[in-house]
């Protein structure tokens, strides 16, 4: 999530970043809500200060007692307004994406990606090159056809030795990380919406199809 201070100082840059990422977010409305939010917080602080001054008196007058009651009602009303504004503010904040780097090209999809640099030399072979799917299917360790029926295109089942290889690599990575002081943890498979929002998933996902 972007810092609201950055958005305040760079509204046009943020708008441009949203446009490049093809994300529709009303930045002007966000800044308007932010302004109202800060004004209410400032007013709440002022009213609470006045109420505290009266509360500190050992024998407040009847006029001061009435004023304290009025302040209490005003504070309550402002807190309700703030609650509504905070909700709308947070909803918009969660929709603001991280800004792309200047060198990232604009495009409709991944087919319009641009190669920035290549590392090393491409190897040359004296035989027909096969991709990982061809090799996997020929070795009977990947099944794309059946996986497509379950998950759609661009997915594949790993099976046989490929499954053992994946878990061996996981074990290898764990062993390396544990030696460096990391602690392995298996988290719950479900989580609260607030956690999902913190990771930026809910706004990018069909909420009816998300399980948390």
N, C-alpha and C positions, 0 to 999 in steps of 0.2 A: 504494500500500500504506500502511495506517495505521501510525503509529509504535507500537511495543509499549508504550512508556511511556504513551501516550495510552490504550491499551486497559487497562493496569493501573489507571490512575487513574479510568477511566470505563467499567467493565465493563457496567453496566446500560444506559448510553447506547448503547454499541456493540451490545448485544443487541437493543435497540429498533430501532436503525438497520437491522440485519440482517433483523429481522421486517418492517419497512416495505418493504424491498427484496425481500422474499420469498426470501431466501438463507439456507439452513440451515447454520450454522456453530456448532460446539460451543465457545463462548467459555470456558466453565469448564475444559474439557479443555486448551484453548490456554494458559490461565493456569497450569494445573497443570504442563504441560510446560515453560513458561517458568521456573517456580519450580525445577523439577528441574534444568533446564539451567544456571541461575545457581548453584545449589548445587554442581553438578559442576565448573563453571568455577572456583569459589572453592576447592574442594578440590584441583583440579589445580594451581592456583597455589601452594597451601600445600605440596603434595608436591614440586613442582619446586624450590621454595625450599629445602626440606630436602636434596634431592638435590644442589643446587648448592653448599650449604655443605660437604657431604662432598667433592664434586669439587674444591673450592678448596684442600683440604688437601694438602700435599705428600706426607705419609706417613700415609694413613688406616690405622686399625687393621683387623684382620680382621673385627671386629664391625661397624665402619662400612662395610666393603666389602659384607658380607652385607646390611646395612640398605639400602645403595644399590641392590642387586639387587632387594630386596623393593619398594623405592620404584618402581623401573623397571617391575616387573610390575603394581603397583597403578595406575601412570600409564597403562600400556597398556590395562588393563581398563577404567579410567574413560573413556579416549578412545574405546573401542569403544561404551560405553554412551552417551556424548555424541553420537557419530555417529548412532546410531539415534534418539535424542531430537531432535536437530537436524533430521533429515529429517521426522519427524512434526510438529515445531513449524513448520517452513517450509511444509509442505503446508497446514496450517491457516491460517497467516498469509496465504498467497496467496488463500485463499478469502474472507477478510474484505473486504467491499466498502467503498468510500468512503461515508460517511454522508450521507444526504439532508438538505437544508436543512429547517428546521422548517416552512416554508410549503409544502413539497411535499406534495400530497394523496396519500393511500393509494388504490390502485385495482388492479383486475385487469389492465388494459391501458391503451393510450393513449387509448381512448374516454372514460376517466374523468379525463383531464387537465383542469385548470382554468386559465382565462385570468387571469393576474395583473394585467396592464396592457396597454393598447393605446397605440401611439405614432402621432400624426397622425390625420387624419380619413379615413374610408373614402370613396373616390371613388364617385360615382354615375354610372351610364351609362344612355343612352336606348336600349340594345339588349341582347339576350340575352348574358350573360357566358359565356365558354367557359374551361375550365381548360386547363392547358398540354398535357394529353394530346389533347384535342379539336383544339386548334390544331396541335399537332405532327403528328397523323395526317392532318389535312386538307392540310397542307403537304408530306406524305410525308417527314418528317424523324424521325419516331418510329414504331416498330413494336412494339406491346405484345403482339399475338397470337402472333407467332413467338417473341418473347423468353420468353413464359410457358411455351412448350413446352420451353425449355432451362433456364431459371432459376426457374420458378415464377411465381406471381402477384406483382404490385407491382413488376415490372421491365419495362424497355423497351429495345429497341435504338435507339441514336441512329444516324442515317444521313444521307447526303447533306450538305446545308449545316449540319446540326446538329453533325456531326463536325468540320467545318472551324471552326465557331464555337467549339466547346469547346477545340480546340487553339489557336485565336487568343487565347482568354481566358487559357489557360495561358501562352502566350508573353507576353502583356501583363503578367500577374502576375510572371513571371520578370524581365522587363525592369525593372519597378518595384523588385523586391527586390534585384536586382543593383546598381542605382544606390544602394541604401541599405547596400551592403556585404555582403549575404548571398552565400553561395557555393552554386551549384547542385550537387546530388549525386544520382546514381542508385544506390541501394543494391542489393545482391544480392536476387533474388526469393525466396530461401530463407534461413532463419535457424535458429540453434540453439534447442533447447527452453528453455534458461535465459533467452534474450532474450524469447521469447514469454511466459514466466512473468512476467518483469519488467514487461511491458506489461499483464498481467492477462488474457491471452487464453486460455491453455490451460485454466484452471479453468472458463471459460464456454463451452468448445467441445468437441464430440465429438472426442476425441483421435485416433480412427481416421480422421476426415475432415479432420484438420489436416495440412497439408504444411509442414514447416519444416526 
